[in-house]
């Protein structure tokens, strides 16, 4: 069977079994299987022989309502074989498929239980992460605050969230880590470029992301956003979203590899008195 991770899981190994009490076309309630037999573990086994066509849908539906193992053997490719050769065909050579079995049902229940347990764990973990995401207690970096003030003075206030009241995956105010990104873009001279991952690595060096929300997989992040909190973002997604915003606002360009650089329009917007704006912050490496 295929489990919840998409992996094939072995239910029972391939094996030859000895059947007993074999009967042909014996009525079983309102069903008449091609063959009825008893398997080694004492369970009834219905065997359907597929020649011109498989079991019709109505018969399959009735079979599924029974607690019986059902096997289908496909002999349609052996019509030219002599009748005396059909023993080997039916017993060993012809393709066969288990339509239903107690072992398959037990494995399906096991996989369903594992899925439910994982879902419960994921729900609990998601609730914990969302609570951290919505926690508004912030740390303030004096150096980053100074940098934010400088970016505002240079005319970037419209590209920053100054009065931000939204939840965040960062432990510092949004305008502070945004100012750090603006600074990094400003000191990266074309053809130099910088991507979201490299940008985030610098922010991590300052321990600004909330640890519980850092290094989240996109699958986990998307699951939370889709199922519980539509506004939820990981630290990476916050950085990537901000860069996309700057691109929409015409402040930066993005190349085919997802690398960013400040547009000429962005540089031209800096007052001439502030063109050397990176010099006072040369020690602030971001």
C-alpha positions in Angstrom: 0.0 0.0 0.0 1.0 3.6 -0.4 1.4 5.3 3.0 0.8 9.0 3.9 4.4 9.9 2.8 3.8 8.4 -0.6 6.1 5.4 0.1 5.1 1.9 -0.8 4.7 -0.2 2.3 4.8 -4.0 2.3 1.7 -5.6 3.7 2.5 -9.3 3.2 5.5 -10.8 1.3 5.0 -12.6 -2.0 4.3 -16.3 -1.2 2.8 -19.5 -2.4 0.0 -20.9 -0.3 -1.8 -24.2 -0.2 -5.6 -23.9 -0.5 -8.1 -26.3 0.9 -11.8 -27.0 0.3 -11.7 -25.6 -3.2 -15.1 -25.2 -4.8 -16.1 -23.8 -8.2 -18.9 -21.3 -8.7 -20.4 -22.0 -5.3 -23.1 -19.7 -4.1 -22.1 -17.4 -1.2 -25.3 -15.6 -0.3 -26.2 -13.6 -3.4 -22.7 -13.9 -4.8 -21.3 -16.6 -7.0 -17.5 -16.3 -7.0 -15.6 -18.2 -9.7 -13.7 -20.1 -7.0 -14.1 -20.3 -3.2 -11.3 -21.8 -1.1 -10.0 -21.8 2.4 -6.5 -20.2 2.9 -3.9 -21.5 5.4 -5.0 -19.2 8.1 -8.6 -20.5 7.9 -10.1 -17.5 6.1 -12.3 -17.8 3.0 -10.8 -16.7 -0.2 -12.8 -15.7 -3.3 -10.9 -16.1 -6.6 -12.1 -14.3 -9.7 -10.8 -15.4 -13.1 -10.4 -12.5 -15.6 -10.7 -13.8 -19.1 -12.5 -11.3 -21.4 -13.3 -8.7 -18.7 -12.8 -8.1 -15.0 -15.4 -8.1 -12.2 -18.3 -5.9 -13.1 -18.8 -2.8 -10.8 -21.9 -4.2 -9.1 -20.1 -7.4 -8.2 -17.1 -5.5 -6.9 -19.4 -3.4 -4.7 -20.9 -6.6 -3.2 -17.4 -8.1 -2.6 -16.3 -5.0 -0.7 -19.3 -5.4 1.6 -18.0 -8.9 2.7 -15.3 -9.7 5.1 -13.6 -12.0 2.6 -10.2 -11.9 0.9 -10.6 -11.6 -2.8 -8.0 -12.4 -5.5 -8.3 -11.8 -9.3 -6.2 -13.8 -11.7 -5.9 -12.4 -15.2 -5.7 -15.2 -17.9 -6.7 -13.0 -20.8 -3.2 -13.2 -22.2 -3.2 -17.0 -22.3 -6.1 -17.8 -24.6 -3.8 -19.6 -27.1 -2.5 -22.0 -24.4 -3.6 -25.6 -24.5 -6.1 -26.5 -21.8 -3.6 -28.9 -20.3 -1.2 -25.9 -19.7 -3.7 -23.8 -17.8 -2.8 -25.3 -14.5 0.6 -23.7 -14.5 -0.9 -20.5 -15.9 -3.5 -20.1 -13.2 -1.4 -21.3 -10.3 1.9 -19.4 -11.1 2.2 -17.5 -14.4 -0.8 -15.3 -14.9 -0.8 -11.8 -13.3 -2.8 -11.6 -10.1 -4.1 -8.8 -8.0 -5.5 -8.7 -4.5 -8.8 -6.8 -4.7 -9.3 -6.9 -0.9 -7.9 -8.6 2.1 -7.9 -8.5 5.9 -4.2 -7.6 5.8 -4.9 -4.7 3.5 -7.7 -3.4 5.7 -5.5 -3.7 8.8 -2.7 -1.8 7.1 -5.2 0.9 6.0 -6.4 1.3 9.5 -2.8 1.5 10.8 -1.9 4.2 8.2 -5.1 6.1 9.1 -4.2 6.0 12.8 -0.7 7.2 12.0 -2.1 10.0 9.9 -4.5 11.1 12.7 -1.7 11.1 15.2 0.5 13.1 12.9 -2.3 15.5 12.3 -2.9 16.0 16.0 0.9 16.6 16.6 1.0 19.0 13.7 -2.1 20.9 15.0 -0.5 21.2 18.4 2.9 22.4 17.0 1.1 24.8 14.7 -0.8 26.4 17.6 2.5 26.8 19.5 4.2 28.5 16.5 1.2 30.8 15.8 1.2 31.9 19.5 4.9 32.8 19.1 4.2 34.5 15.8 1.6 36.7 17.4 3.7 37.5 20.5 4.3 41.3 20.3 7.1 41.4 22.8 10.0 42.9 20.8 13.7 43.4 21.4 15.3 46.7 20.3 18.7 46.9 18.7 20.0 50.5 19.3 22.3 50.2 16.3 19.5 48.9 14.1 17.2 51.7 15.4 19.8 54.2 14.4 20.0 52.6 11.0 16.2 52.8 10.7 16.2 56.5 11.5 18.9 57.0 8.9 16.9 55.2 6.2 13.9 57.3 7.1 16.0 60.5 6.9 17.1 59.4 3.4 13.6 59.2 2.2 12.9 55.5 2.5 10.0 55.9 5.0 7.5 55.0 2.4 9.2 51.6 1.8 9.2 50.7 5.5 6.6 49.7 8.1 7.1 52.4 10.6 3.9 51.9 12.7 3.6 48.2 12.2 1.1 46.4 14.3 1.1 43.0 12.5 2.5 39.8 13.9 6.1 38.9 12.9 8.5 36.0 12.8 11.2 38.4 14.0 12.1 39.5 17.5 12.9 43.1 16.5 10.5 45.7 15.0 9.8 45.2 11.3 11.3 48.7 10.4 14.6 47.7 11.9 15.2 44.5 9.9 13.7 46.2 6.9 16.3 49.1 7.3 19.0 46.5 7.5 17.8 45.0 4.1 17.7 48.5 2.6 21.2 49.2 3.8 22.5 45.9 2.3 20.9 46.7 -1.0 22.4 50.2 -0.9 25.9 49.0 -0.3 25.7 46.2 -2.9 26.9 47.9 -6.1 25.8 46.5 -9.4 26.7 44.0 -10.9 26.8 42.8 -7.3 23.4 41.3 -6.2 22.0 39.7 -3.1 19.2 37.1 -2.6 16.7 36.5 0.2 18.7 33.5 1.6 21.9 35.5 1.9 20.0 38.4 3.4 18.4 36.2 5.9 21.7 34.7 6.9 23.0 38.1 8.0 19.8 38.7 10.0 20.3 35.3 11.7 23.8 36.3 12.7 22.2 39.1 14.8 19.7 36.5 16.2 16.8 38.6 15.1 14.5 35.8 13.9 12.3 34.0 16.5 14.1 30.7 16.9 10.9 28.6 16.8 9.9 30.1 13.5 13.3 30.0 11.8 14.3 27.2 9.4 10.7 26.1 8.9 10.0 24.1 5.8 7.7 25.7 3.2 5.4 22.7 3.6 4.9 23.4 7.3 4.5 27.1 6.7 2.0 26.7 3.9 0.0 24.1 5.9 -0.4 26.6 8.8 -1.3 29.4 6.4 -3.8 27.3 4.5 -5.4 25.5 7.5 -5.3 27.9 10.5 -3.7 31.3 10.1 -3.7 32.8 6.6 -1.4 35.7 7.6 1.3 33.3 8.9 4.8 33.7 7.5 8.2 32.2 8.3 11.2 34.4 8.6 12.3 33.5 5.1 8.9 34.3 3.7 8.9 37.7 5.5 12.2 38.6 3.9 11.2 37.3 0.5 7.8 39.1 0.7 9.6 42.4 1.6 11.9 42.1 -1.4 9.0 41.4 -3.7 7.3 44.5 -2.2 10.4 46.6 -3.0 10.4 45.3 -6.5 6.7 46.2 -7.0 7.5 49.7 -5.7 10.3 50.0 -8.3 13.1 50.2 -5.7 14.8 47.0 -6.7 15.1 44.7 -9.7 15.2 40.9 -9.6 17.2 38.8 -12.0 16.3 35.3 -13.4 18.0 33.6 -10.4 16.1 35.4 -7.7 18.9 37.8 -6.9 18.1 41.5 -6.1 19.9 44.8 -6.7 18.8 48.4 -6.1 17.4 50.1 -9.2 18.8 53.3 -10.6 15.5 55.0 -9.7 16.0 53.9 -6.1 19.5 55.3 -6.0 18.4 58.5 -7.7 15.7 58.9 -5.0 18.5 59.3 -2.4 19.2 63.0 -1.8 22.7 64.1 -3.1 23.6 65.0 0.5 23.0 61.4 1.5 24.8 59.7 -1.4 27.6 58.7 1.0 25.0 57.4 3.4 26.8 54.1 3.9 30.0 55.6 5.3 28.7 56.4 8.8 27.4 52.7 8.9 30.4 51.0 7.4 31.0 49.2 10.7 27.4 48.0 10.5 27.8 45.0 8.2 24.6 43.6 6.9 
